[in-house]
Amino acid sequence: EATVSRFTGNNGLGFNGELDGQPLQIAVTSGQCSDGMSDRNYPFTATVKLGDITILGCGHSDSNPYTGEE
């Protein structure tokens, strides 16, 4: 279980907190994103940092869907 604080900035949404004793940061921002594995284009970029690990990805929502093949 992670405890986080929400913040806004950089045209997006972010969370800061801690998970298993390590610093956790999550940021979701508007911007075209491709997952590199499909022909889909997503409306959001996502960055998750946990300790020394950084994961980059794409995202969408019901009101902001991806475009391209299912």
All heavy atoms as a GROMACS GRO file, in nm:
protein
  511
    1GLU      N    1   0.084  -0.118   0.000
    1GLU     CA    2   0.000   0.000   0.000
    1GLU      C    3   0.088   0.124   0.000
    1GLU      O    4   0.185   0.132   0.074
    1GLU     CB    5  -0.089   0.000   0.124
    1GLU     CG    6  -0.185   0.113   0.124
    1GLU     CD    7  -0.284   0.101   0.239
    1GLU    OE1    8  -0.345  -0.006   0.253
    1GLU    OE2    9  -0.296   0.199   0.312
    2ALA      N   10   0.054   0.218  -0.086
    2ALA     CA   11   0.130   0.342  -0.097
    2ALA      C   12   0.044   0.458  -0.047
    2ALA      O   13  -0.076   0.464  -0.071
    2ALA     CB   14   0.170   0.367  -0.241
    3THR      N   15   0.108   0.549   0.022
    3THR     CA   16   0.043   0.673   0.063
    3THR      C   17   0.101   0.783  -0.025
    3THR      O   18   0.223   0.798  -0.032
    3THR     CB   19   0.071   0.704   0.211
    3THR    OG1   20   0.022   0.596   0.289
    3THR    CG2   21   0.002   0.832   0.253
    4VAL      N   22   0.013   0.857  -0.094
    4VAL     CA   23   0.060   0.959  -0.189
    4VAL      C   24  -0.012   1.091  -0.166
    4VAL      O   25  -0.120   1.096  -0.108
    4VAL     CB   26   0.039   0.914  -0.335
    4VAL    CG1   27   0.123   0.792  -0.367
    4VAL    CG2   28  -0.106   0.889  -0.366
    5SER      N   29   0.051   1.197  -0.214
    5SER     CA   30  -0.008   1.330  -0.219
    5SER      C   31  -0.024   1.367  -0.365
    5SER      O   32   0.067   1.343  -0.446
    5SER     CB   33   0.081   1.434  -0.151
    5SER     OG   34   0.098   1.402  -0.015
    6ARG      N   35  -0.136   1.425  -0.399
    6ARG     CA   36  -0.163   1.464  -0.537
    6ARG      C   37  -0.120   1.607  -0.560
    6ARG      O   38  -0.134   1.694  -0.474
    6ARG     CB   39  -0.313   1.450  -0.562
    6ARG     CG   40  -0.355   1.486  -0.700
    6ARG     CD   41  -0.504   1.467  -0.717
    6ARG     NE   42  -0.544   1.530  -0.841
    6ARG     CZ   43  -0.667   1.532  -0.886
    6ARG    NH1   44  -0.763   1.474  -0.819
    6ARG    NH2   45  -0.696   1.590  -1.000
    7PHE      N   46  -0.067   1.634  -0.681
    7PHE     CA   47  -0.034   1.771  -0.719
    7PHE      C   48  -0.060   1.789  -0.867
    7PHE      O   49  -0.069   1.691  -0.941
    7PHE     CB   50   0.112   1.806  -0.684
    7PHE     CG   51   0.215   1.727  -0.761
    7PHE    CD1   52   0.264   1.774  -0.882
    7PHE    CD2   53   0.263   1.607  -0.712
    7PHE    CE1   54   0.359   1.701  -0.953
    7PHE    CE2   55   0.358   1.535  -0.782
    7PHE     CZ   56   0.406   1.582  -0.902
    8THR      N   57  -0.076   1.912  -0.910
    8THR     CA   58  -0.093   1.943  -1.051
    8THR      C   59   0.020   2.033  -1.095
    8THR      O   60   0.079   2.104  -1.015
    8THR     CB   61  -0.228   2.013  -1.080
    8THR    OG1   62  -0.236   2.131  -1.000
    8THR    CG2   63  -0.344   1.922  -1.050
    9GLY      N   64   0.051   2.027  -1.220
    9GLY     CA   65   0.159   2.108  -1.276
    9GLY      C   66   0.206   2.047  -1.406
    9GLY      O   67   0.173   1.933  -1.439
   10ASN      N   68   0.285   2.121  -1.481
   10ASN     CA   69   0.337   2.074  -1.609
   10ASN      C   70   0.226   2.021  -1.700
   10ASN      O   71   0.242   1.921  -1.768
   10ASN     CB   72   0.443   1.965  -1.588
   10ASN     CG   73   0.565   2.017  -1.520
   10ASN    OD1   74   0.598   2.134  -1.532
   10ASN    ND2   75   0.632   1.933  -1.446
   11ASN      N   76   0.110   2.086  -1.696
   11ASN     CA   77  -0.005   2.048  -1.778
   11ASN      C   78  -0.050   1.904  -1.753
   11ASN      O   79  -0.092   1.834  -1.844
   11ASN     CB   80   0.026   2.066  -1.928
   11ASN     CG   81   0.050   2.209  -1.962
   11ASN    OD1   82  -0.019   2.298  -1.914
   11ASN    ND2   83   0.149   2.234  -2.045
   12GLY      N   84  -0.038   1.861  -1.629
   12GLY     CA   85  -0.077   1.724  -1.598
   12GLY      C   86  -0.111   1.704  -1.452
   12GLY      O   87  -0.144   1.796  -1.380
   13LEU      N   88  -0.099   1.580  -1.412
   13LEU     CA   89  -0.136   1.536  -1.278
   13LEU      C   90  -0.022   1.453  -1.224
   13LEU      O   91   0.038   1.372  -1.296
   13LEU     CB   92  -0.263   1.452  -1.287
   13LEU     CG   93  -0.313   1.383  -1.163
   13LEU    CD1   94  -0.358   1.485  -1.060
   13LEU    CD2   95  -0.428   1.290  -1.200
   14GLY      N   96   0.009   1.470  -1.097
   14GLY     CA   97   0.118   1.394  -1.038
   14GLY      C   98   0.087   1.349  -0.897
   14GLY      O   99  -0.004   1.401  -0.831
   15PHE      N  100   0.162   1.251  -0.854
   15PHE     CA  101   0.151   1.198  -0.719
   15PHE      C  102   0.291   1.176  -0.664
   15PHE      O  103   0.380   1.126  -0.735
   15PHE     CB  104   0.077   1.063  -0.718
   15PHE     CG  105  -0.063   1.070  -0.770
   15PHE    CD1  106  -0.089   1.048  -0.904
   15PHE    CD2  107  -0.169   1.100  -0.686
   15PHE    CE1  108  -0.219   1.054  -0.953
   15PHE    CE2  109  -0.298   1.107  -0.734
   15PHE     CZ  110  -0.323   1.083  -0.868
   16ASN      N  111   0.314   1.214  -0.539
   16ASN     CA  112   0.438   1.188  -0.467
   16ASN      C  113   0.404   1.105  -0.347
   16ASN      O  114   0.301   1.126  -0.283
   16ASN     CB  115   0.503   1.318  -0.418
   16ASN     CG  116   0.580   1.390  -0.525
   16ASN    OD1  117   0.633   1.329  -0.617
   16ASN    ND2  118   0.586   1.521  -0.514
   17GLY      N  119   0.491   1.014  -0.311
   17GLY     CA  120   0.467   0.935  -0.192
   17GLY      C  121   0.579   0.837  -0.166
   17GLY      O  122   0.693   0.858  -0.206
   18GLU      N  123   0.542   0.729  -0.101
   18GLU     CA  124   0.638   0.628  -0.064
   18GLU      C  125   0.573   0.490  -0.077
   18GLU      O  126   0.457   0.473  -0.044
   18GLU     CB  127   0.684   0.650   0.080
   18GLU     CG  128   0.798   0.564   0.123
   18GLU     CD  129   0.847   0.602   0.260
   18GLU    OE1  130   0.910   0.708   0.275
   18GLU    OE2  131   0.821   0.523   0.354
   19LEU      N  132   0.650   0.394  -0.127
   19LEU     CA  133   0.603   0.257  -0.141
   19LEU      C  134   0.715   0.164  -0.094
   19LEU      O  135   0.826   0.171  -0.147
   19LEU     CB  136   0.564   0.226  -0.286
   19LEU     CG  137   0.517   0.084  -0.316
   19LEU    CD1  138   0.387   0.054  -0.239
   19LEU    CD2  139   0.496   0.065  -0.464
   20ASP      N  140   0.686   0.083   0.003
   20ASP     CA  141   0.785  -0.011   0.059
   20ASP      C  142   0.915   0.059   0.097
   20ASP      O  143   1.025   0.009   0.074
   20ASP     CB  144   0.814  -0.124  -0.039
   20ASP     CG  145   0.693  -0.213  -0.064
   20ASP    OD1  146   0.607  -0.223   0.027
   20ASP    OD2  147   0.684  -0.271  -0.174
   21GLY      N  148   0.903   0.179   0.154
   21GLY     CA  149   1.019   0.254   0.202
   21GLY      C  150   1.097   0.326   0.094
   21GLY      O  151   1.201   0.384   0.122
   22GLN      N  152   1.048   0.324  -0.030
   22GLN     CA  153   1.118   0.392  -0.138
   22GLN      C  154   1.034   0.508  -0.189
   22GLN      O  155   0.910   0.500  -0.192
   22GLN     CB  156   1.144   0.295  -0.253
   22GLN     CG  157   1.238   0.183  -0.215
   22GLN     CD  158   1.301   0.123  -0.339
   22GLN    OE1  159   1.346   0.194  -0.428
   22GLN    NE2  160   1.303  -0.008  -0.344
   23PRO      N  161   1.099   0.618  -0.232
   23PRO     CA  162   1.023   0.731  -0.286
   23PRO      C  163   0.951   0.692  -0.415
   23PRO      O  164   1.006   0.622  -0.500
   23PRO     CB  165   1.129   0.839  -0.313
   23PRO     CG  166   1.259   0.768  -0.313
   23PRO     CD  167   1.243   0.643  -0.233
   24LEU      N  168   0.826   0.738  -0.428
   24LEU     CA  169   0.742   0.708  -0.543
   24LEU      C  170   0.694   0.838  -0.604
   24LEU      O  171   0.646   0.927  -0.533
   24LEU     CB  172   0.621   0.624  -0.500
   24LEU     CG  173   0.513   0.599  -0.603
   24LEU    CD1  174   0.566   0.512  -0.717
   24LEU    CD2  175   0.391   0.535  -0.538
   25GLN      N  176   0.710   0.852  -0.736
   25GLN     CA  177   0.658   0.967  -0.810
   25GLN      C  178   0.586   0.916  -0.934
   25GLN      O  179   0.640   0.831  -1.007
   25GLN     CB  180   0.770   1.061  -0.855
   25GLN     CG  181   0.843   1.128  -0.742
   25GLN     CD  182   0.955   1.217  -0.795
   25GLN    OE1  183   1.019   1.186  -0.895
   25GLN    NE2  184   0.977   1.327  -0.726
   26ILE      N  185   0.466   0.967  -0.958
   26ILE     CA  186   0.389   0.932  -1.076
   26ILE      C  187   0.345   1.062  -1.142
   26ILE      O  188   0.291   1.150  -1.076
   26ILE     CB  189   0.265   0.848  -1.038
   26ILE    CG1  190   0.307   0.721  -0.966
   26ILE    CG2  191   0.182   0.816  -1.162
   26ILE    CD1  192   0.192   0.645  -0.902
   27ALA      N  193   0.368   1.073  -1.273
   27ALA     CA  194   0.327   1.193  -1.346
   27ALA      C  195   0.256   1.151  -1.475
   27ALA      O  196   0.304   1.064  -1.548
   27ALA     CB  197   0.447   1.279  -1.381
   28VAL      N  198   0.141   1.211  -1.500
   28VAL     CA  199   0.066   1.189  -1.623
   28VAL      C  200   0.045   1.326  -1.687
   28VAL      O  201  -0.008   1.417  -1.623
   28VAL     CB  202  -0.071   1.121  -1.595
   28VAL    CG1  203  -0.148   1.102  -1.724
   28VAL    CG2  204  -0.051   0.988  -1.522
   29THR      N  205   0.090   1.340  -1.813
   29THR     CA  206   0.078   1.468  -1.881
   29THR      C  207   0.015   1.450  -2.019
   29THR      O  208   0.024   1.343  -2.078
   29THR     CB  209   0.216   1.535  -1.898
   29THR    OG1  210   0.304   1.446  -1.967
   29THR    CG2  211   0.277   1.570  -1.764
   30SER      N  212  -0.046   1.555  -2.068
   30SER     CA  213  -0.104   1.553  -2.203
   30SER      C  214   0.008   1.554  -2.305
   30SER      O  215   0.108   1.624  -2.288
   30SER     CB  216  -0.192   1.677  -2.225
   30SER     OG  217  -0.304   1.672  -2.143
   31GLY      N  218  -0.009   1.475  -2.409
   31GLY     CA  219   0.090   1.472  -2.516
   31GLY      C  220   0.079   1.344  -2.593
   31GLY      O  221   0.050   1.238  -2.537
   32GLN      N  222   0.102   1.350  -2.723
   32GLN     CA  223   0.095   1.232  -2.806
   32GLN      C  224   0.200   1.130  -2.762
   32GLN      O  225   0.314   1.165  -2.734
   32GLN     CB  226   0.116   1.268  -2.953
   32GLN     CG  227   0.000   1.344  -3.013
   32GLN     CD  228  -0.127   1.261  -3.014
   32GLN    OE1  229  -0.128   1.146  -3.054
   32GLN    NE2  230  -0.236   1.320  -2.968
   33CYS      N  231   0.158   1.004  -2.756
   33CYS     CA  232   0.246   0.899  -2.710
   33CYS      C  233   0.219   0.772  -2.790
   33CYS      O  234   0.104   0.738  -2.816
   33CYS     CB  235   0.221   0.873  -2.561
   33CYS     SG  236   0.333   0.755  -2.484
   34SER      N  237   0.324   0.703  -2.830
   34SER     CA  238   0.312   0.576  -2.900
   34SER      C  239   0.381   0.470  -2.815
   34SER      O  240   0.491   0.492  -2.764
   34SER     CB  241   0.379   0.584  -3.038
   34SER     OG  242   0.384   0.455  -3.096
   35ASP      N  243   0.318   0.354  -2.801
   35ASP     CA  244   0.377   0.249  -2.718
   35ASP      C  245   0.487   0.172  -2.791
   35ASP      O  246   0.554   0.089  -2.732
   35ASP     CB  247   0.271   0.154  -2.665
   35ASP     CG  248   0.194   0.080  -2.773
   35ASP    OD1  249   0.238   0.080  -2.889
   35ASP    OD2  250   0.090   0.022  -2.740
   36GLY      N  251   0.504   0.198  -2.921
   36GLY     CA  252   0.609   0.133  -2.997
   36GLY      C  253   0.580  -0.012  -3.033
   36GLY      O  254   0.660  -0.076  -3.101
   37MET      N  255   0.468  -0.065  -2.987
   37MET     CA  256   0.435  -0.204  -3.016
   37MET      C  257   0.308  -0.218  -3.098
   37MET      O  258   0.275  -0.327  -3.142
   37MET     CB  259   0.417  -0.282  -2.885
   37MET     CG  260   0.543  -0.287  -2.801
   37MET     SD  261   0.526  -0.387  -2.652
   37MET     CE  262   0.396  -0.304  -2.565
   38SER      N  263   0.234  -0.112  -3.114
   38SER     CA  264   0.109  -0.118  -3.189
   38SER      C  265   0.099   0.007  -3.277
   38SER      O  266   0.187   0.092  -3.275
   38SER     CB  267  -0.010  -0.125  -3.093
   38SER     OG  268  -0.026  -0.001  -3.024
   39ASP      N  269  -0.010   0.016  -3.350
   39ASP     CA  270  -0.034   0.135  -3.432
   39ASP      C  271  -0.122   0.235  -3.358
   39ASP      O  272  -0.186   0.318  -3.420
   39ASP     CB  273  -0.100   0.095  -3.564
   39ASP     CG  274  -0.005   0.017  -3.654
   39ASP    OD1  275   0.116   0.045  -3.649
   39ASP    OD2  276  -0.052  -0.071  -3.728
   40ARG      N  277  -0.125   0.226  -3.228
   40ARG     CA  278  -0.208   0.316  -3.148
   40ARG      C  279  -0.132   0.442  -3.111
   40ARG      O  280  -0.011   0.441  -3.091
   40ARG     CB  281  -0.251   0.247  -3.018
   40ARG     CG  282  -0.340   0.129  -3.040
   40ARG     CD  283  -0.371   0.065  -2.908
   40ARG     NE  284  -0.446  -0.058  -2.929
   40ARG     CZ  285  -0.466  -0.148  -2.835
   40ARG    NH1  286  -0.416  -0.130  -2.714
   40ARG    NH2  287  -0.534  -0.258  -2.861
   41ASN      N  288  -0.206   0.552  -3.102
   41ASN     CA  289  -0.155   0.678  -3.050
   41ASN      C  290  -0.237   0.713  -2.927
   41ASN      O  291  -0.360   0.711  -2.931
   41ASN     CB  292  -0.166   0.789  -3.154
   41ASN     CG  293  -0.068   0.768  -3.268
   41ASN    OD1  294   0.051   0.754  -3.244
   41ASN    ND2  295  -0.117   0.762  -3.390
   42TYR      N  296  -0.169   0.746  -2.820
   42TYR     CA  297  -0.234   0.774  -2.693
   42TYR      C  298  -0.226   0.923  -2.662
   42TYR      O  299  -0.131   0.991  -2.700
   42TYR     CB  300  -0.166   0.696  -2.582
   42TYR     CG  301  -0.181   0.546  -2.597
   42TYR    CD1  302  -0.092   0.473  -2.674
   42TYR    CD2  303  -0.284   0.479  -2.534
   42TYR    CE1  304  -0.105   0.336  -2.688
   42TYR    CE2  305  -0.298   0.342  -2.548
   42TYR     CZ  306  -0.208   0.271  -2.625
   42TYR     OH  307  -0.221   0.135  -2.638
   43PRO      N  308  -0.325   0.977  -2.587
   43PRO     CA  309  -0.328   1.119  -2.558
   43PRO      C  310  -0.246   1.161  -2.435
   43PRO      O  311  -0.233   1.280  -2.407
   43PRO     CB  312  -0.476   1.148  -2.535
   43PRO     CG  313  -0.529   1.019  -2.479
   43PRO     CD  314  -0.451   0.912  -2.548
   44PHE      N  315  -0.190   1.065  -2.361
   44PHE     CA  316  -0.115   1.098  -2.239
   44PHE      C  317   0.017   1.022  -2.234
   44PHE      O  318   0.028   0.909  -2.282
   44PHE     CB  319  -0.196   1.060  -2.113
   44PHE     CG  320  -0.329   1.126  -2.104
   44PHE    CD1  321  -0.444   1.051  -2.119
   44PHE    CD2  322  -0.341   1.261  -2.080
   44PHE    CE1  323  -0.569   1.109  -2.110
   44PHE    CE2  324  -0.466   1.321  -2.072
   44PHE     CZ  325  -0.580   1.245  -2.087
   45THR      N  326   0.116   1.086  -2.172
   45THR     CA  327   0.240   1.017  -2.138
   45THR      C  328   0.240   0.994  -1.988
   45THR      O  329   0.184   1.074  -1.911
   45THR     CB  330   0.364   1.099  -2.177
   45THR    OG1  331   0.363   1.223  -2.106
   45THR    CG2  332   0.368   1.126  -2.326
   46ALA      N  333   0.301   0.886  -1.946
   46ALA     CA  334   0.306   0.852  -1.803
   46ALA      C  335   0.450   0.818  -1.765
   46ALA      O  336   0.521   0.750  -1.838
   46ALA     CB  337   0.215   0.734  -1.775
   47THR      N  338   0.490   0.868  -1.648
   47THR     CA  339   0.622   0.838  -1.592
   47THR      C  340   0.603   0.792  -1.449
   47THR      O  341   0.536   0.859  -1.370
   47THR     CB  342   0.714   0.961  -1.594
   47THR    OG1  343   0.722   1.012  -1.727
   47THR    CG2  344   0.853   0.928  -1.544
   48VAL      N  345   0.660   0.677  -1.416
   48VAL     CA  346   0.655   0.625  -1.279
   48VAL      C  347   0.798   0.606  -1.233
   48VAL      O  348   0.878   0.540  -1.299
   48VAL     CB  349   0.579   0.491  -1.272
   48VAL    CG1  350   0.582   0.435  -1.130
   48VAL    CG2  351   0.436   0.507  -1.321
   49LYS      N  352   0.832   0.666  -1.118
   49LYS     CA  353   0.965   0.650  -1.059
   49LYS      C  354   0.947   0.587  -0.921
   49LYS      O  355   0.872   0.638  -0.838
   49LYS     CB  356   1.036   0.784  -1.044
   49LYS     CG  357   1.070   0.850  -1.175
   49LYS     CD  358   1.143   0.981  -1.153
   49LYS     CE  359   1.175   1.047  -1.286
   49LYS     NZ  360   1.250   1.173  -1.265
   50LEU      N  361   1.016   0.477  -0.899
   50LEU     CA  362   1.016   0.411  -0.770
   50LEU      C  363   1.161   0.385  -0.733
   50LEU      O  364   1.228   0.304  -0.797
   50LEU     CB  365   0.937   0.279  -0.774
   50LEU     CG  366   0.935   0.200  -0.643
   50LEU    CD1  367   0.871   0.281  -0.530
   50LEU    CD2  368   0.861   0.069  -0.661
   51GLY      N  369   1.211   0.460  -0.635
   51GLY     CA  370   1.352   0.451  -0.601
   51GLY      C  371   1.436   0.489  -0.720
   51GLY      O  372   1.420   0.596  -0.777
   52ASP      N  373   1.525   0.399  -0.764
   52ASP     CA  374   1.613   0.426  -0.878
   52ASP      C  375   1.555   0.378  -1.010
   52ASP      O  376   1.621   0.388  -1.113
   52ASP     CB  377   1.748   0.358  -0.856
   52ASP     CG  378   1.824   0.416  -0.738
   52ASP    OD1  379   1.805   0.535  -0.707
   52ASP    OD2  380   1.904   0.342  -0.677
   53ILE      N  381   1.434   0.326  -1.010
   53ILE     CA  382   1.373   0.271  -1.131
   53ILE      C  383   1.277   0.373  -1.192
   53ILE      O  384   1.193   0.429  -1.121
   53ILE     CB  385   1.297   0.140  -1.100
   53ILE    CG1  386   1.394   0.035  -1.046
   53ILE    CG2  387   1.225   0.089  -1.224
   53ILE    CD1  388   1.325  -0.086  -0.990
   54THR      N  389   1.288   0.395  -1.323
   54THR     CA  390   1.196   0.484  -1.395
   54THR      C  391   1.130   0.405  -1.507
   54THR      O  392   1.199   0.339  -1.585
   54THR     CB  393   1.270   0.605  -1.454
   54THR    OG1  394   1.332   0.678  -1.348
   54THR    CG2  395   1.174   0.696  -1.529
   55ILE      N  396   0.998   0.412  -1.514
   55ILE     CA  397   0.921   0.344  -1.618
   55ILE      C  398   0.845   0.450  -1.696
   55ILE      O  399   0.777   0.534  -1.637
   55ILE     CB  400   0.823   0.242  -1.556
   55ILE    CG1  401   0.899   0.138  -1.474
   55ILE    CG2  402   0.740   0.175  -1.666
   55ILE    CD1  403   0.809   0.053  -1.389
   56LEU      N  404   0.855   0.446  -1.828
   56LEU     CA  405   0.785   0.541  -1.915
   56LEU      C  406   0.677   0.466  -1.991
   56LEU      O  407   0.697   0.352  -2.033
   56LEU     CB  408   0.882   0.605  -2.014
   56LEU     CG  409   1.004   0.674  -1.953
   56LEU    CD1  410   1.098   0.719  -2.062
   56LEU    CD2  411   0.961   0.791  -1.866
   57GLY      N  412   0.563   0.531  -2.012
   57GLY     CA  413   0.456   0.467  -2.087
   57GLY      C  414   0.355   0.567  -2.137
   57GLY      O  415   0.374   0.688  -2.131
   58CYS      N  416   0.244   0.514  -2.188
   58CYS     CA  417   0.136   0.593  -2.246
   58CYS      C  418   0.008   0.564  -2.170
   58CYS      O  419  -0.003   0.462  -2.102
   58CYS     CB  420   0.117   0.554  -2.393
   58CYS     SG  421   0.263   0.573  -2.496
   59GLY      N  422  -0.090   0.653  -2.187
   59GLY     CA  423  -0.218   0.630  -2.121
   59GLY      C  424  -0.334   0.691  -2.197
   59GLY      O  425  -0.316   0.770  -2.289
   60HIS      N  426  -0.453   0.649  -2.157
   60HIS     CA  427  -0.576   0.702  -2.214
   60HIS      C  428  -0.685   0.691  -2.109
   60HIS      O  429  -0.667   0.628  -2.005
   60HIS     CB  430  -0.615   0.627  -2.342
   60HIS     CG  431  -0.655   0.484  -2.319
   60HIS    ND1  432  -0.787   0.446  -2.306
   60HIS    CD2  433  -0.582   0.372  -2.306
   60HIS    CE1  434  -0.792   0.315  -2.287
   60HIS    NE2  435  -0.668   0.268  -2.287
   61SER      N  436  -0.798   0.752  -2.135
   61SER     CA  437  -0.914   0.743  -2.046
   61SER      C  438  -1.039   0.725  -2.131
   61SER      O  439  -1.033   0.734  -2.255
   61SER     CB  440  -0.926   0.870  -1.961
   61SER     OG  441  -0.958   0.981  -2.041
   62ASP      N  442  -1.151   0.701  -2.067
   62ASP     CA  443  -1.276   0.687  -2.141
   62ASP      C  444  -1.309   0.814  -2.219
   62ASP      O  445  -1.357   0.808  -2.331
   62ASP     CB  446  -1.392   0.654  -2.046
   62ASP     CG  447  -1.384   0.512  -1.992
   62ASP    OD1  448  -1.310   0.429  -2.050
   62ASP    OD2  449  -1.451   0.486  -1.891
   63SER      N  450  -1.281   0.928  -2.159
   63SER     CA  451  -1.313   1.054  -2.227
   63SER      C  452  -1.202   1.101  -2.322
   63SER      O  453  -1.223   1.192  -2.402
   63SER     CB  454  -1.343   1.163  -2.124
   63SER     OG  455  -1.232   1.185  -2.040
   64ASN      N  456  -1.085   1.040  -2.313
   64ASN     CA  457  -0.972   1.070  -2.402
   64ASN      C  458  -0.914   0.938  -2.452
   64ASN      O  459  -0.808   0.896  -2.405
   64ASN     CB  460  -0.865   1.150  -2.329
   64ASN     CG  461  -0.912   1.288  -2.293
   64ASN    OD1  462  -0.928   1.372  -2.380
   64ASN    ND2  463  -0.934   1.311  -2.165
   65PRO      N  464  -0.982   0.871  -2.547
   65PRO     CA  465  -0.938   0.739  -2.590
   65PRO      C  466  -0.816   0.745  -2.682
   65PRO      O  467  -0.782   0.850  -2.736
   65PRO     CB  468  -1.061   0.686  -2.667
   65PRO     CG  469  -1.126   0.808  -2.719
   65PRO     CD  470  -1.104   0.915  -2.614
   66TYR      N  471  -0.753   0.630  -2.698
   66TYR     CA  472  -0.645   0.619  -2.795
   66TYR      C  473  -0.704   0.611  -2.936
   66TYR      O  474  -0.823   0.584  -2.952
   66TYR     CB  475  -0.555   0.498  -2.767
   66TYR     CG  476  -0.624   0.364  -2.777
   66TYR    CD1  477  -0.644   0.302  -2.899
   66TYR    CD2  478  -0.668   0.299  -2.662
   66TYR    CE1  479  -0.707   0.179  -2.909
   66TYR    CE2  480  -0.731   0.175  -2.671
   66TYR     CZ  481  -0.748   0.116  -2.794
   66TYR     OH  482  -0.810  -0.006  -2.802
   67THR      N  483  -0.622   0.634  -3.036
   67THR     CA  484  -0.665   0.617  -3.174
   67THR      C  485  -0.583   0.504  -3.234
   67THR      O  486  -0.472   0.475  -3.188
   67THR     CB  487  -0.642   0.746  -3.256
   67THR    OG1  488  -0.507   0.784  -3.251
   67THR    CG2  489  -0.730   0.859  -3.202
   68GLY      N  490  -0.637   0.439  -3.334
   68GLY     CA  491  -0.570   0.327  -3.398
   68GLY      C  492  -0.649   0.200  -3.376
   68GLY      O  493  -0.760   0.202  -3.322
   69GLU      N  494  -0.589   0.090  -3.417
   69GLU     CA  495  -0.658  -0.039  -3.409
   69GLU      C  496  -0.680  -0.084  -3.266
   69GLU      O  497  -0.603  -0.053  -3.177
   69GLU     CB  498  -0.577  -0.145  -3.485
   69GLU     CG  499  -0.572  -0.120  -3.634
   69GLU     CD  500  -0.504  -0.233  -3.708
   69GLU    OE1  501  -0.506  -0.345  -3.657
   69GLU    OE2  502  -0.450  -0.205  -3.815
   70GLU      N  503  -0.786  -0.163  -3.246
   70GLU     CA  504  -0.816  -0.222  -3.114
   70GLU      C  505  -0.708  -0.317  -3.075
   70GLU      O  506  -0.649  -0.385  -3.150
   70GLU     CB  507  -0.949  -0.298  -3.118
   70GLU     CG  508  -1.068  -0.206  -3.113
   70GLU     CD  509  -1.094  -0.146  -2.976
   70GLU    OE1  510  -1.072  -0.212  -2.874
   70GLU    OE2  511  -1.136  -0.031  -2.973
   0.00000   0.00000   0.00000
